[in-house]
Amino acid sequence: MAKDVKEVVEETEQPAAPKRKSILKWIIIVSVVLVVIVSGTIAGLYFFTNIDTKKPATEKPAVLTFWPMDAFIINIAETNGERYLKIVMQLEVSDPAVVTELEQLKPRLRDSILDLLTPKTYKELMDLSGKQRLREDIAGRVNNILQRGKVTKVYFTDFVVQ
């Protein structure tokens, strides 16, 4: 009979153990899900509210200032004087005050740009990447001469090769 009592006690204890494991498993799953939901909500609120506060309230559109240059007419290198280039450009500057400095330095700027244009070949001038490189070189030369502000972009308003 003692054996029967032990068997009955053992049988009643065995079903209780899986219930405890199952309840513990559900508590862990629910806890993890709640932590993920709460952290996601907090992170979302943080990022969305910071995006709105980073926008400047009084954002003014940039005013572009251009300075037109006189036309350049040069003989193209390696053509024995048979081809020439006529180029007219405008310089976009970072500050309207730079225009007065450009006016004062006009002879020096023209000389520097002529030195840059003179050795250019027909192939360099007609290639799209060559024109872009020429824009960058002109802006670089002008920026080296300027003391205050800078040239942000060079626009070719007339580009004729004959």
C-alpha positions as CSV (number, residue, x, y, z in Angstrom):
1,M,0.0,0.0,0.0
2,A,2.8,2.3,0.7
3,K,3.9,1.8,-2.9
4,D,0.4,2.8,-4.1
5,V,0.4,6.0,-2.1
6,K,3.9,6.9,-3.6
7,E,2.6,6.2,-7.1
8,V,-0.5,8.3,-6.5
9,V,1.7,11.2,-5.1
10,E,4.1,10.9,-8.0
11,E,1.2,10.9,-10.6
12,T,-0.3,14.1,-9.1
13,E,3.0,15.9,-9.0
14,Q,4.0,15.2,-12.6
15,P,1.2,17.2,-14.3
16,A,1.9,20.2,-12.1
17,A,5.5,20.6,-13.4
18,P,4.5,21.0,-17.1
19,K,1.9,23.6,-16.1
20,R,4.5,25.7,-14.3
21,K,6.9,25.4,-17.2
22,S,4.2,26.4,-19.6
23,I,3.1,29.4,-17.5
24,L,6.7,30.5,-17.2
25,K,7.2,30.3,-20.9
26,W,4.1,32.5,-21.6
27,I,5.2,35.0,-19.0
28,I,8.6,35.3,-20.8
29,I,7.0,35.6,-24.3
30,V,4.5,38.3,-23.1
31,S,7.3,40.2,-21.4
32,V,9.5,40.2,-24.5
33,V,6.6,41.3,-26.7
34,L,5.8,44.2,-24.3
35,V,9.4,45.3,-24.2
36,V,9.6,45.3,-28.0
37,I,6.4,47.3,-28.3
38,V,7.3,49.9,-25.7
39,S,10.8,50.4,-27.0
40,G,9.6,50.7,-30.6
41,T,7.0,53.3,-29.5
42,I,9.5,55.3,-27.6
43,A,12.0,55.2,-30.5
44,G,9.4,56.2,-33.0
45,L,8.2,59.1,-31.0
46,Y,11.8,60.3,-30.4
47,F,12.7,60.2,-34.1
48,F,9.4,61.7,-35.4
49,T,9.4,64.6,-32.9
50,N,13.1,65.4,-33.6
51,I,12.6,65.6,-37.3
52,D,9.9,68.3,-36.8
53,T,12.1,70.3,-34.5
54,K,15.1,70.2,-36.7
55,K,13.4,72.2,-39.5
56,P,14.3,75.9,-39.3
57,A,11.2,78.0,-38.9
58,T,12.5,81.0,-41.0
59,E,14.2,79.4,-44.0
60,K,15.0,82.1,-46.6
61,P,15.6,81.1,-50.2
62,A,19.1,81.8,-51.3
63,V,19.6,84.9,-53.5
64,L,21.9,84.1,-56.4
65,T,24.3,86.7,-57.5
66,F,25.8,86.5,-61.0
67,W,28.7,88.5,-62.5
68,P,28.8,88.6,-66.3
69,M,32.2,88.6,-68.0
70,D,33.1,90.0,-71.4
71,A,33.5,87.6,-74.3
72,F,36.8,85.7,-74.7
73,I,38.0,85.0,-78.3
74,I,41.0,82.7,-78.6
75,N,42.7,80.6,-81.2
76,I,42.4,76.9,-80.4
77,A,45.7,75.1,-79.9
78,E,47.0,72.7,-82.6
79,T,44.8,74.1,-85.3
80,N,47.3,76.5,-86.9
81,G,44.9,79.4,-86.3
82,E,42.1,77.8,-88.4
83,R,39.7,77.4,-85.5
84,Y,38.8,79.8,-82.7
85,L,36.7,79.7,-79.6
86,K,34.3,82.4,-78.5
87,I,33.2,82.0,-75.0
88,V,31.0,84.2,-72.8
89,M,30.4,83.2,-69.2
90,Q,28.8,84.3,-66.0
91,L,30.1,83.6,-62.5
92,E,27.8,82.7,-59.7
93,V,29.3,84.2,-56.5
94,S,28.6,83.4,-52.8
95,D,28.0,86.9,-51.7
96,P,26.8,90.1,-53.5
97,A,29.8,92.0,-52.0
98,V,32.2,89.9,-54.1
99,V,31.0,91.6,-57.2
100,T,32.9,94.8,-56.3
101,E,36.1,92.8,-55.8
102,L,35.6,91.1,-59.1
103,E,35.2,94.5,-60.9
104,Q,38.5,95.7,-59.3
105,L,40.3,92.4,-60.3
106,K,38.8,92.2,-63.8
107,P,42.2,92.5,-65.8
108,R,43.9,90.0,-63.5
109,L,41.0,87.6,-63.9
110,R,40.8,87.9,-67.7
111,D,44.6,87.3,-67.9
112,S,44.4,84.2,-65.8
113,I,41.4,82.8,-67.7
114,L,43.2,83.5,-71.1
115,D,46.2,81.6,-69.8
116,L,43.9,78.7,-69.0
117,L,42.1,78.8,-72.4
118,T,45.0,79.2,-74.8
119,P,46.5,75.7,-74.6
120,K,43.1,73.9,-74.9
121,T,42.7,71.7,-77.9
122,Y,39.6,71.2,-80.1
123,K,39.0,67.7,-78.6
124,E,39.2,69.0,-75.0
125,L,36.7,71.8,-75.8
126,M,34.1,69.7,-77.6
127,D,34.0,66.9,-75.0
128,L,31.3,67.3,-72.3
129,S,33.7,66.2,-69.6
130,G,36.2,68.7,-71.0
131,K,33.7,71.5,-70.7
132,Q,32.9,70.5,-67.1
133,R,36.6,70.4,-66.3
134,L,37.1,73.8,-67.8
135,R,34.3,75.2,-65.6
136,E,36.0,73.8,-62.5
137,D,39.4,75.1,-63.6
138,I,38.0,78.6,-64.2
139,A,36.3,78.6,-60.8
140,G,39.5,77.4,-59.1
141,R,41.6,80.1,-60.8
142,V,39.2,82.9,-59.9
143,N,38.8,81.6,-56.3
144,N,42.6,81.7,-55.9
145,I,42.7,85.4,-56.8
146,L,39.7,86.4,-54.7
147,Q,40.3,87.5,-51.1
148,R,36.7,87.6,-49.7
149,G,33.9,85.2,-51.0
150,K,34.2,82.7,-53.7
151,V,32.8,81.6,-57.1
152,T,30.4,78.8,-56.6
153,K,29.7,78.0,-60.2
154,V,30.6,79.0,-63.8
155,Y,28.0,79.2,-66.5
156,F,28.8,79.3,-70.2
157,T,26.2,81.6,-71.8
158,D,27.9,81.4,-75.2
159,F,30.3,78.7,-76.4
160,V,31.1,78.8,-80.1
161,V,33.9,76.9,-81.8
162,Q,34.5,77.7,-85.5
